[in-house]
Amino acid sequence: MASSKYSTVKLEDGAIMAYEIRGSSHLGVQLPIVLIAGMSSRRCDWERLATSLADDRPVLIFDHRGMGDSTLSPTKDELINIESLARDLLVLLEHLQWKELAICGFSMGGVVAQQLLFLPYHGTNPTLLPFRVTHVLLAATLCSVLRDKRYGLRIDLATPARPRTEEEKKAVARPTLESLFDPQWVANPANKERFEALLNTQTSGRPMKVILQQGRALNRFDFTGLHDKLARDMQILVIHGEIDGVVPLFCGEEILRRIPWAKTVEIGTAPGQVPSHGFGHNWFEYFDIRVWRDAIRKFLGKAPAINARL
């Protein structure tokens, strides 16, 4: 679980965003990385990866508005969309005053990451970014709306007649969590304890109203022509499992076509490589977490972020 100790920043409409900086002692020494969670996710879902990465660099994790410890606007019933989520993140990063950073966007978070990078080219409200993004990891994500109904999270939309018990909440959350993995991973007895630990985190802080708005947002974005505007010196790494049942592999392949200088994570046994591309949507739950730590370390390198604010 994520730490109960977190900081907050107030957004323009009065909503509150909760965030944590792991490895803050490395600010000004190593490039910070921002982990952007996906649909229905909370910052606690990053716990293993964030803790491992924070051994030698600052790691920012946060809850999207309305999720976890973040709130919705107290004054209006706002519409959550990809642009609003990106602008929420922009407010947080402006608050932190970091000048150089890396971004890792997972699933919906990868769409939010792309939208953040495209804000300077917005058609009606262009917004310059007061920081430089040097490295971008796009993990299990997409760059255009996915219309294939065979994919996506399995979510129970039934409205209960009474408040559910904790066990009933787990039963409802189980199919959603299972969809983040492949059937063999779920059926493997070696993964049972980890699955149950993850399931225990699924029953609170994830309002269905907000999740449904996130889902609608993923059907209403358009990045046509924008990837060509990205700086060619921006390092981009695509991580996508071949057995992803939520966002299929062809979505990652489309990103590689739109960003021809992007790279994919290497296969192999050396530090910085992964054993295979045979992983599901919840990519960082496959293999030893040190495998992903080393892959991200290799991608980011060890160059000091001399412009990062202490």
C-alpha positions in Angstrom: 0.0 0.0 0.0 1.1 3.6 -0.6 2.2 5.6 2.4 -0.4 7.4 4.4 1.9 10.3 4.4 1.3 12.4 1.3 1.3 16.0 0.1 -1.5 17.8 -1.7 -1.9 20.6 -4.2 -5.1 22.5 -5.0 -6.2 22.5 -8.6 -7.8 25.5 -10.3 -11.4 24.3 -9.7 -10.8 23.5 -6.0 -10.1 19.8 -6.5 -7.2 18.4 -4.4 -4.5 16.2 -5.9 -2.6 13.9 -3.6 1.0 13.0 -4.4 4.1 11.5 -3.0 7.8 11.9 -3.9 9.8 8.8 -3.2 13.6 9.1 -3.2 13.4 12.9 -2.6 17.0 12.9 -1.3 18.1 12.4 -4.9 16.5 15.6 -6.2 19.2 17.7 -7.9 21.3 14.6 -8.4 19.3 12.3 -10.6 16.6 12.9 -13.2 13.1 12.6 -11.5 10.6 10.3 -13.0 6.8 10.8 -13.0 4.7 7.6 -12.9 1.2 8.3 -14.4 -1.3 5.6 -13.5 -4.0 4.1 -15.7 -7.8 3.9 -15.7 -9.2 2.9 -12.3 -5.7 3.0 -10.8 -4.4 4.6 -7.6 -0.8 5.6 -6.7 -0.5 2.6 -4.4 -0.6 0.4 -7.5 2.9 1.7 -8.3 4.3 0.6 -4.9 6.7 -2.0 -5.9 8.2 -0.2 -8.9 8.2 3.2 -7.2 10.0 1.9 -4.2 12.6 0.1 -6.4 13.3 3.1 -8.6 13.5 5.5 -5.6 16.7 3.7 -4.5 18.6 6.1 -6.8 16.3 8.8 -8.2 13.2 10.9 -7.2 9.9 9.2 -8.1 6.6 11.1 -8.3 3.4 9.1 -7.8 -0.1 10.7 -7.6 -3.8 10.0 -7.6 -5.8 11.3 -10.6 -8.7 13.5 -9.5 -11.5 11.7 -7.8 -9.3 8.6 -7.1 -7.6 7.5 -3.9 -6.8 10.5 -1.8 -7.5 13.1 -4.6 -10.8 14.8 -4.7 -13.2 16.1 -7.3 -14.1 19.8 -7.5 -16.3 20.8 -4.5 -18.1 23.5 -6.6 -19.0 21.8 -9.9 -19.7 18.5 -11.4 -16.8 18.5 -13.8 -16.3 16.4 -16.9 -13.1 14.3 -16.7 -11.3 14.0 -20.0 -7.8 13.4 -21.2 -7.0 17.0 -21.5 -8.2 17.9 -18.0 -6.1 15.1 -16.5 -3.1 16.3 -18.4 -3.7 19.9 -17.1 -4.1 18.6 -13.6 -0.7 17.0 -13.9 0.7 20.2 -15.3 -0.5 22.1 -12.2 1.3 19.6 -10.0 4.5 19.8 -11.9 4.4 23.6 -11.9 4.0 23.4 -8.2 7.1 21.2 -7.8 9.1 23.5 -10.1 11.1 20.7 -11.6 13.0 21.9 -14.8 13.9 18.5 -16.3 12.1 15.2 -15.8 11.2 11.8 -17.2 7.6 10.5 -17.6 6.3 6.9 -17.5 2.7 6.7 -18.6 0.9 3.4 -18.1 -2.3 2.6 -20.1 -4.6 5.6 -19.7 -1.6 7.3 -18.1 0.3 6.9 -21.4 -2.5 8.8 -23.1 -2.3 11.5 -20.5 1.5 11.7 -20.9 1.1 12.2 -24.7 -1.6 14.9 -24.1 0.7 16.7 -21.7 3.5 16.8 -24.3 1.0 18.1 -26.9 -0.4 21.0 -24.8 2.0 23.5 -26.5 0.2 22.6 -29.8 -3.4 22.7 -28.5 -5.7 24.1 -31.1 -7.5 26.7 -28.9 -5.5 26.9 -25.7 -1.8 26.2 -26.4 0.2 26.0 -23.2 3.9 26.0 -23.0 5.5 23.5 -20.5 7.8 25.2 -18.0 10.0 22.1 -17.9 11.8 19.8 -20.3 10.8 16.2 -20.7 13.9 14.3 -21.6 12.6 10.7 -21.5 9.2 9.2 -22.0 8.1 5.6 -21.4 4.8 4.6 -23.0 3.8 1.4 -21.4 0.8 -0.8 -22.4 -0.9 2.3 -23.9 -2.3 3.7 -27.1 -2.2 6.7 -29.3 -5.6 6.5 -30.9 -9.0 5.4 -29.6 -9.4 1.6 -29.4 -12.6 0.6 -31.0 -12.2 -3.2 -30.8 -14.6 -4.4 -28.1 -12.6 -7.6 -27.5 -10.3 -5.6 -25.3 -10.5 -3.3 -22.3 -11.0 -3.7 -18.5 -13.7 -6.1 -17.3 -15.8 -3.9 -15.0 -19.0 -4.9 -13.2 -21.5 -2.0 -13.8 -24.3 -3.4 -11.7 -25.8 -1.1 -9.1 -26.2 -3.0 -5.8 -29.5 -2.7 -3.9 -27.5 -2.4 -0.6 -24.0 -1.6 0.4 -21.7 -4.5 -0.5 -19.7 -6.4 2.1 -15.9 -6.5 1.9 -16.0 -9.9 0.4 -18.7 -8.9 -2.2 -16.5 -5.9 -3.1 -13.6 -8.3 -3.7 -15.8 -10.6 -5.8 -16.8 -7.6 -8.0 -13.2 -6.4 -8.3 -11.7 -9.8 -9.1 -12.6 -9.9 -12.8 -11.2 -6.4 -13.3 -7.9 -7.4 -11.7 -7.8 -10.7 -13.6 -8.1 -8.8 -16.9 -4.8 -7.0 -16.1 -3.0 -10.4 -16.4 -3.0 -13.3 -18.7 -4.9 -16.5 -17.7 -1.8 -18.5 -17.1 -0.4 -15.9 -14.7 -3.7 -15.9 -12.8 -3.8 -19.7 -12.7 -0.2 -20.1 -11.5 -0.2 -21.0 -7.8 3.0 -19.1 -7.4 1.1 -15.8 -8.1 -1.8 -16.5 -5.8 -0.4 -14.6 -2.8 0.5 -11.6 -4.9 -2.9 -11.6 -6.6 -4.8 -11.6 -3.3 -2.6 -8.8 -1.9 -3.4 -6.7 -5.0 -7.1 -7.6 -4.7 -7.2 -6.2 -1.1 -6.2 -2.8 -2.5 -9.1 -2.8 -5.1 -12.1 -2.3 -2.8 -11.7 1.4 -1.8 -10.7 4.7 -3.3 -11.8 3.8 -6.8 -15.3 5.4 -7.3 -17.2 3.8 -10.2 -18.5 7.2 -11.3 -14.9 8.4 -11.8 -13.8 5.2 -13.5 -16.7 5.5 -16.0 -15.7 9.0 -16.8 -12.1 7.9 -17.4 -13.4 5.2 -19.7 -15.4 7.7 -21.7 -12.4 10.0 -21.9 -10.4 7.1 -23.5 -13.0 7.1 -26.3 -12.8 10.9 -26.9 -9.3 12.0 -27.7 -7.6 12.7 -31.0 -3.8 13.0 -31.5 -3.8 13.1 -35.3 -0.7 14.9 -36.6 0.7 15.7 -33.2 3.4 13.1 -32.8 5.4 14.7 -35.6 5.8 17.8 -33.4 7.7 16.0 -30.7 11.3 16.9 -30.3 13.6 14.4 -32.0 16.0 14.5 -29.1 13.3 13.3 -26.7 14.1 9.7 -25.8 11.0 7.4 -26.1 10.7 3.8 -25.0 7.7 1.6 -25.7 6.9 -1.2 -23.3 4.1 -3.5 -24.5 3.3 -7.1 -23.8 2.4 -9.6 -26.5 -0.4 -11.0 -24.4 -1.9 -7.8 -23.2 -5.7 -8.4 -23.1 -6.6 -4.8 -22.2 -4.6 -2.7 -24.7 -3.5 -5.1 -27.5 0.0 -5.2 -29.0 -1.1 -3.5 -32.2 -1.7 -0.3 -30.2 2.0 -0.3 -29.2 3.0 -1.0 -32.8 0.9 2.0 -33.9 2.9 4.2 -31.4 6.1 3.0 -33.0 4.9 3.9 -36.4 3.8 7.4 -35.3 7.1 7.9 -33.4 9.7 6.2 -35.7 12.7 7.1 -33.4 11.0 5.4 -30.4 12.6 2.2 -29.1 11.2 -1.0 -27.6 12.5 -2.6 -24.4 15.2 -5.2 -25.3 14.9 -8.9 -24.8 17.7 -10.7 -23.1 19.3 -11.7 -19.9 21.7 -8.7 -19.4 20.8 -5.9 -16.9 18.4 -3.5 -18.7 16.8 -6.2 -20.7 13.6 -8.3 -20.1 13.3 -12.0 -20.4 10.6 -11.8 -23.1 7.7 -9.7 -24.3 5.3 -12.4 -23.0 3.6 -10.3 -20.3 0.1 -8.9 -19.8 -1.3 -5.5 -19.2 0.1 -5.1 -15.7 3.6 -5.3 -17.1 5.5 -4.3 -13.9 4.0 -7.3 -12.0 5.7 -9.7 -14.4 9.3 -10.8 -13.7 11.4 -9.7 -10.7 10.8 -6.0 -10.1 14.6 -5.5 -10.4 14.2 -6.5 -14.1 12.0 -3.4 -14.7 14.1 -1.2 -12.4 17.2 -2.0 -14.4 15.4 -1.6 -17.8 14.3 1.9 -16.7 17.7 2.7 -15.3 19.3 1.8 -18.6 16.9 3.9 -20.5 17.2 7.0 -18.3 20.9 6.7 -17.8 22.9 8.1 -15.0 23.3 11.7 -16.2 22.6 14.1 -13.3 19.5 16.3 -13.6 21.5 19.5 -12.8 18.5 21.7 -13.6 16.1 19.9 -11.2 14.9 22.2 -8.3 16.1 21.0 -4.9 
